[in-house]
Amino acid sequence: CVTVCYLRNRKYVDRSLSHALLQTFPVGVLCIVLQRMYVDIMLNSFLLSLVALVLFLNFQGPRPGVHSLTKLNDRIRFFKSVKVQIATAKPFQVLLIQVRHFSEVNRRFGYMAADEILYQFAFSLERQFPQASAFHMNGTEFTLILPSATEISSQANARILLDFLDGGIFCLHQQVHLSYNVVDYLSSSQDHKAGELYEKMAYALRLARRQDLPYLRYTQNIGSQMLRRQYLADRLQTIDQ
């Protein structure tokens, strides 16, 4: 029954689960052969125990597409999700959150407690936006993808996020406040590649850090500025050659 279900839905099955099911197949074949050879021994419970053991060992390691600390989706799934959103041709919103000065949190609370703070931050962020997909990109950088966003709803989403960040998170029996930069991006019909979209947001994040802005909305002016800098960089590289 499991095999039939897998074959009918294999394109939707996670790679790690496929790998685990493939490992259990020879175990099942071996038990059937042994059952034929030793008909007086009931091997059904033994088979189920072995299958459970294989599945348990498979899922003890790091899961692909999931951040090992916060258990949020990772950057690989972020780019895949952006591609899916672009393919729908509907506007969507991406919020990029950079937790700043986290080294100070490490010094104040210690590394183990700082990891717990980061985990609680990710958990609270995901709970704050149940309609969104949350991602842990790397280090202290997170993103949210909110589908079918409009100008009005995107402003409301940004306000909710900023209120959440300003309020801090309850962890280690106290309210912990974190410094941050937020970049708000509302997609347009000009977005064709996930990598280019993230590049725009990363540039806006550098601007926000440089100007010490907690919140920055990506605009066409920022995009034009980025293109001018890229053009100048390319020209300088051509001259050096």
C-alpha positions, 0 to 999 in steps of 0.5 A, a space after each residue: 500500500 505504501 509503495 503504491 501510494 509512493 509511486 502515484 505521488 513520487 514527484 511530490 515526495 521529499 528527497 529525504 523521504 524517498 531515500 528512506 523508503 528506498 532503504 526500507 525496500 531491501 529490508 522488506 524483501 529480506 524479511 519476506 525471504 526469511 519468512 518463506 524459509 522459516 514459516 514457523 517464525 512470525 516476522 511481521 513485528 520484526 519487519 516493522 521494527 526494522 523499518 521504524 529504525 531505518 526511518 528514525 536513523 534517516 531523519 536524525 541527520 540534518 534535513 535538506 531545505 531546513 535550517 539546522 538551528 531554527 528549523 525554518 526553511 533555508 535559503 535554497 527553499 527561499 529561491 525556489 519559493 520566489 521562482 514559484 511566486 514569479 511564475 504565478 505572475 501575481 504581486 507578492 511581498 518579500 520582507 528581509 530582516 537582518 538582526 544587527 549586533 548579534 555579537 553583543 547578544 553572544 557576549 551578554 548571554 553566552 553562545 548557548 543562550 544566544 542560540 535559544 534567543 535566535 530560535 525563539 525569534 524565528 519561532 515568534 516571527 513565523 507565528 506572527 505571520 501564519 499566512 507567510 513563508 518564513 526562511 532563515 537565510 544565513 546567520 542572523 538574516 531572515 526573510 518572509 514571503 507574503 503571496 498576493 500582496 497589494 500596496 495597502 496590504 504590504 504596508 500593513 504587513 510591514 507595520 505588523 513586522 516593525 511593531 513585533 520587532 520593536 516589542 522584542 521577544 520573551 526569552 530566558 525569563 525576560 523581554 529581549 530587544 534586538 537591533 534590526 534592519 528591514 527591507 520591504 520589497 513589493 514585486 512587480 512584473 519586471 521581476 523575472 529571476 529570484 537571484 536578481 530580486 534578492 540582489 536588489 534586496 541585498 543592495 537595499 539592505 546595505 543602504 539601510 545599514 550604511 544610513 542606519 535605517 531600521 526600515 527601508 522600502 525598495 523603490 525604483 530610485 534605489 534600483 536605478 542607483 544600483 544599476 549605475 553602481 554596477 555600470 561604473 564597476 563594470 567600466 572600471 573593470 574594463 579599464 583595468 584590463 
